[in-house]
Amino acid sequence: MKRLAPYLLILPGGLWLLIFLVVPMVFMASVSTQEGDTLNGFVQTFNLSIYGDVLAQYRTQFLRSVGYGLAGTAVSIALAYPVASWIAFKGGARKSTYLLLVLLPFFVSFVLRTVSWKFLLADDGLLLAPLKSAGLVSGDFHVLQTTVAVIGGLVYNYLPFMILPIYVALERVDPRVIEAAHDLYASGRAAFTRVVLPLSLPGVFAGVLMTFVPMTADYVNAGILGGPENTMIGNIIQTEYLVNGDYPTASALSFTLMAVMLIGIFAYAKALGTENVLEAAAR
């Protein structure tokens, strides 16, 4: 029983993943190589050429999605690191309160939060209307249906996923290590780049994974805050599934998106050096 105990403990979670993750993905892989329509049904023909077709047809949307994901992730790091650092080193006894404020937006629906930004950024909204009335911006100036609006919405919705892992990594940094760096005549910049930043890389690594993947696959922000020029691959997948009923194309697009993201993640992990990251996390 002692030998079986670990396996019995992971059995419920393993069954859950098998039923709700592995089985649907296998089914979706089968659908992606079928041909037909919703009226006459779909037949398995092992049409592998569909992957090349969708990649060629929707290459622009793929590249745009990856670009938005990279830009949103970079902005999230720039915004999250100072916030996480301040909470970890300066938060004191109120760290839990500050973390609650970071998580507070999650008490509101994802879609409602995004729609609220649409009202804020509208041409006659709370933000632009006073600026236009004061003559600070031109009357034809707009933010909605632009790349800035979509990336801003992505950053707003996924920023906590970057703050929390970085905070956890920084909170584990022993202040005495930083003091030792200063005792060795390291400047503030040198102490950060040579001590704090390397020790926080596990949090940055986790934060990038938790933001880049959902940002790249997101379709809500592009659908609400963007326009026709900001269509992401997630919007195409949604349309093919729910509007056109072209399940093979939608499934092939989904698998191609997963492949693109996995390649990017593995390249990022290799460039960062996962072995060094894991070693730092263990320390």
N, C-alpha and C positions, 0 to 999 in steps of 0.2 A: 504493500500500500504506500510505503514511503516513496518508492520509485515511481508509482503511478500518480502520486499527489500533484506534482507540477503539471502533468498533462491533463489531469481532471480539472485543475484550476483554469487552464487556458481553453478548455473545451467549449464553454459557452461563448466566449469571444471569438474563438475560431469558427464555430458554427455560424455565428452572426455574420462574420466577414464572408464566409463561404456562400451563404444564402443571399445576402444583400449586396455583395460586391463582386465576387468571382462569377457566380451564376449569371447575373445580368450582363457582365462584360463578355462572357462567352456567347450569350444569346445575341448581344449587339454585334459581336464579331461575325456571327453567322448571318445576321441580317445585312451587314455591310456588303456581303458578296452575293446577295440575291438580286433578282430582277423582277419587275412587275409593277403593280399599282394597287391602291387601296380598294378598287372596285373588283378587280379580278384576282387579287391576292398576289403574294410574292412567292417565287420559286427559286430554290437554291441552284445557282449556276456557277458558283465559284468565280464570279466576275471580279478578278483582282485588278483589272485595268481601271476600275473606278477610283482607286486611290491616286493614280497618276492624273486622272481627269479632274478630280476635285482640287488637287494641289495646283494644277495649272490654272483652273478656272477661278479659284478664290485665293490666288497667291497674294494679291494686294491686301485682302482682309487678314490673312495670316501674318504678313509682315507688320501690318498696322497693329494687330493685337499684341504681338511680341514687343513692338516698339512702345506701345502704351504701358505694357507690363513693366518693361525695363525703366521707363521714365518715372512711372508711379513708384516703383520700388526705390529708385535713387532718391526721389524727393522724400519718401517715407523715412529712409535712413537719415537724411539730413535733418528732418524734423524730430524723429524719434530719439536719436542718440542724446541730444542735449536734455530732452525731457526725462528720459530714463536715467541719465547721469545725475541730474538734479534731485530726482526722487531718491535714488540709491544713496547719494552722498550727503544731501542736504535735507532730506525729508524728515529725518528724526523720528519722533513718535507719531507723526501724522502720515507716515508712508501709506498705511492702509486707506486713509481718506483720499489721498491723491490718486492711488490706484483705482479706487471706486469712481472717482471723477473721470478717469481714463475710460473705464468700462461703462460709464453712464449712458452713452449713446446706444449701447446694445439693448437697453431696456425699451427701445423704440424699434419698430419694424424696419428692416433694411430698405424696403421700397418706400416707406413713408419718409425716411431720412433723406433719400435721394430726391423724392418729389419736393420736399421742403427746400432743397437747394435750387430746384427749378423756379420756385416762387421768388427766392432771394435774388437769383441771377437774371430774372426776366427783365426785359427792356424797361418796363414800368414797375419793377419790383422794389423792394425795400432798400436795396443797395444802389442800383443805378439811377432810379428816379430822382433822388435828392442830388446826386452828382450832376445829372443832366440839367436839373433846374438851376443849379448854382453855376452852370457853364464850365464845370471842371472837365467834362468829357463832351464830345460831340453828340448830336442827336441821333446819328446813325450808328453809334458805338454799341456793340452787343457782345455778350459773353457766351450765351447759350448757342448750341449747335457749333461749337468750336472744339478744337483739340484741347485747349486749356480747360474748358469746362469738364470734359470727360476725364482727363487726368486728375483734375482737382476733385471730382467726385470719387474716383478710385482711391485717391490718397485719403480722403476724409473717411470713407467707409472701412478701409483696411488698416489705417494707421495704428490702432491698438494692437493689432497682431504683430507689429514691428516693435512697439514700445515694450510690451511685456517680456518677450524673450531677452531683449537687451538689458532690461532692468534686472531680470533674474541673474544674468551673467555678471553684471556690475555689482549687484548686491553681495555676491560671493567674493569679490575682490577684497583682500585683507588690507585695511588702511595702512598697516605697518609696512607693507611692501612699497606703497607710494612714498611713505616717509623715508624709507631706506633709499629710494631713488634720489630724493632731495638731499639726503645726507651725503650721497655720493656726487653732489654738485650737479645733478640733472636739473635742467630748466623745466618749467611747467609743460612746455611742448614736448621736450624729450621724455619726460615721465609719462606723458599720455601716449606718445607713439611707440615707446619701447616697453612700457609696462601695462598701462590700462587697456589700450587697444588690443594687443595680443591676447590678454586674458578675457576680453569681451567678445572675441571672434566666435565662440560657440553660439552666443546669443544673436549675433549678426547673421550667422549662417542659418540658424533656425528662423529668424525673422524674415530673411529673404525667401526661404521656401514657403513660409506661411502667407506671404503677400504676393510674390510674383505669380504663383500658380493660379490663385483665384482672380487676380487682376487680369491675367491674360485670357482666362476663360469667361470673364464677366460679360454680361450683355445688358444688364439693367441700366448701368450708368450711361452707356452709349445710346440706349434706346430712349432714355428720359432726357439726358442733358446734351446729347449730340444730335447730329443731323445726318443726312445721306452720305456726307463726306467722312463721317466718323464711324461708319458701320464696322463692327468687329466680327470676328469669326463666330463668336457666341450668338450674335444676332442672326447670322446665316443659319446656324444649326437650329435655332428656335423656329425660324421661318420654315425650314425644310421639314421639321418634325410636325409642328402644330398647324401650319397653314397649307403647305403644299402636299403633305402626306408622303413625301419622298423619303421613306425610312432608310433605304440603303445609302443614299447620299448623305443624310444626316449622320448615320452611324460611321461611315467612312471619314467624314469630317471630324467627328469626335475622336476616332482613333488616331487620325493624322495629327490632331492638336495635341493629344497625349504624347505622341512620339516626339513632336517638336519640343514640347516642354521637358520631356525626359532627357533629350539630348542636351538642351540648354542647362538643365540642372546638373547633369554629370560633368559637363564642361566647366561649370562654375565650381563644383566640388573639387575637381582636379586642379583648377587654377588656384583655389584658395588653399588646398592641401588638407583634405579631411582628416588625415592621420594626425597632423599637427593640431587641428581643431579639437579632435576627440581627446588627444593627449592633454591639451589645455583644460578641457572640460573635466577630465578625470582629476587633474590637480586641484 
